[in-house]
Amino acid sequence: MCCSLSNQHSVEYLDRNLRPASGKLPLVTTFRIRWLSQSLQDIRQACRSLLRSASFSVAAILTLALGSGANTAVFSVVNTVLLKPLNYPEPDRIVQFRLKSTEGSVPSASIPDLRFWL
């Protein structure tokens, strides 16, 4: 990921080629050139330090991957269970019938029981 030009040469090259006929670069262009140069320098430094300690790099990358995967899984469950409405015409009118007797309650009523009650 190394470039053949050093940061100083690349900034000078961009400076020469982007300079308008008036001779002065706009402030935005100057900022972009410096930002690009500093970003490339930071990326090179990060790659060098990651290559220096491979075990730490593997641990850091695995930790980020597991955290990202867990975050995605939790959000998918929350989105499906809590945020999305049910796929029924009037989900707020859904009810559940339970049978209750002297022996205790039954978890749910069956379709024939419901037809009998109606």
C-alpha positions in Angstrom: 0.0 0.0 0.0 3.0 2.3 -0.3 3.1 5.0 -2.9 6.2 5.7 -5.0 6.0 9.4 -4.2 6.6 10.6 -0.7 4.0 12.8 1.0 6.0 16.0 0.3 6.3 15.2 -3.4 2.7 14.2 -3.8 1.5 17.4 -2.2 3.8 19.5 -4.4 2.6 17.5 -7.5 -1.0 18.2 -6.6 -0.3 21.8 -5.8 1.4 22.4 -9.2 -1.3 20.6 -11.2 -4.3 22.0 -9.4 -3.2 25.6 -9.3 -5.4 27.9 -11.4 -4.1 30.5 -13.8 -4.3 33.2 -11.0 -1.6 31.3 -9.2 -3.5 30.9 -5.9 -5.2 27.8 -4.8 -8.7 28.2 -3.2 -8.7 27.5 0.5 -11.0 24.4 0.0 -8.6 22.8 -2.5 -5.6 23.5 -0.1 -7.5 21.9 2.7 -8.4 18.9 0.6 -4.8 18.4 -0.5 -3.6 18.5 3.1 -6.4 16.3 4.3 -5.6 13.7 1.6 -1.9 13.8 2.4 -2.5 13.4 6.1 -5.0 10.6 5.6 -2.6 8.6 3.4 0.1 9.1 6.0 -2.2 7.9 8.8 -3.3 4.8 6.8 0.4 3.9 6.1 1.2 4.3 9.8 -1.7 2.1 10.8 -0.8 -0.6 8.3 2.8 -0.6 9.5 1.8 -0.9 13.2 -0.7 -3.7 12.4 1.9 -5.7 10.4 4.4 -5.3 13.3 2.2 -7.2 15.7 0.3 -9.8 13.8 -1.3 -11.5 16.9 -2.8 -8.2 18.1 -4.0 -7.5 14.6 -5.8 -10.8 14.4 -7.3 -10.3 17.9 -8.5 -6.8 17.1 -10.0 -7.8 13.7 -11.8 -10.8 15.2 -13.1 -8.7 18.1 -14.5 -6.1 15.6 -16.0 -8.8 13.4 -17.7 -10.5 16.4 -19.0 -7.2 17.7 -20.4 -6.2 14.4 -22.0 -9.6 13.9 -23.6 -9.6 17.4 -24.9 -6.1 16.8 -26.5 -7.1 13.6 -28.1 -10.2 15.1 -29.5 -8.2 18.1 -30.9 -5.5 15.8 -32.5 -8.0 13.5 -34.3 -9.6 16.5 -35.4 -6.3 17.9 -36.5 -5.1 14.5 -38.5 -8.2 13.8 -40.1 -8.6 17.3 -40.6 -5.0 18.5 -40.4 -2.6 15.6 -42.2 -4.2 12.6 -45.9 -4.5 12.8 -47.5 -7.9 12.4 -48.6 -9.0 8.9 -52.4 -8.9 9.8 -55.0 -6.4 8.7 -55.7 -5.2 12.3 -52.9 -6.5 14.6 -54.1 -4.6 17.6 -57.3 -6.6 17.6 -55.7 -10.1 17.9 -56.7 -11.9 21.0 -55.9 -15.3 22.6 -58.6 -17.5 24.3 -57.7 -19.6 27.3 -59.8 -22.3 29.0 -60.1 -22.0 32.7 -61.6 -24.6 34.9 -61.4 -25.8 38.5 -58.5 -28.1 37.6 -56.4 -25.1 36.3 -56.0 -23.3 33.1 -55.1 -24.8 29.7 -52.5 -22.9 27.7 -54.7 -22.1 24.8 -58.1 -23.0 23.2 -58.4 -25.1 20.1 -60.4 -24.2 17.0 -63.2 -26.7 17.8 -63.6 -25.2 21.3 -63.9 -21.7 19.7 -66.5 -22.9 17.3 -68.4 -24.4 20.2 -68.4 -21.2 22.1 -69.5 -19.1 19.2 
